[in-house]
């Protein structure tokens, strides 16, 4: 007997390379210890600030500095965290109202 499972339209979490997120989790752990576990949710002007932080980490990585000197974690891992924070704040803003364009 062959079983049936109707999962063809469900998200494919098995496609996400989880090992690549370990560094981002270490960055989150560092931030939770330095500030508080959910501090990133309450930062004023989060879209502008996390975008700026993400770009600082990306430009540091692009210029050849692979590791953030303060945390010892990769700049790309920091950028991943910033992008996750941006995504969370954007999703939250859209659930309240249409988010206006962000001015930088």
Residue, then its C-alpha position, 0 to 999 in steps of 0.5 A: x500500500x502506498x500512502x498519500x500526502x497532499x503537500x505539493x502546495x505547502x512551503x518547502x522548508x527542506x529547501x532552506x540551507x539551515x546551516x547557513x543561518x547558524x551565524x545569523x543565530x549567533x548574531x541574534x544571540x549576541x544582540x540578545x545578550x547586549x540589549x534584550x531578546x526582542x530589542x530589535x522590535x522596538x528600535x525607533x525608525x527601524x526601517x532606515x536604521x536597519x537598512x543603514x546597518x545592513x548596508x554597512x555590513x554589506x559594504x564592509x564585506x564587499x571591501x574584504x572585511x569578512x568578520x565584524x570586529x565587535x562580535x567576531x561573526x560574519x558581516x553577511x550574518x549581520x546583514x541577514x539579521x538586518x534584512x530579517x528585521x526589515x522584513x518583519x517591520x515591513x510586514x508589520x507596517x503593511x498589516x496596519x496600513x499601506x507603508x509609505x515609501x521610505x526616504x533615506 
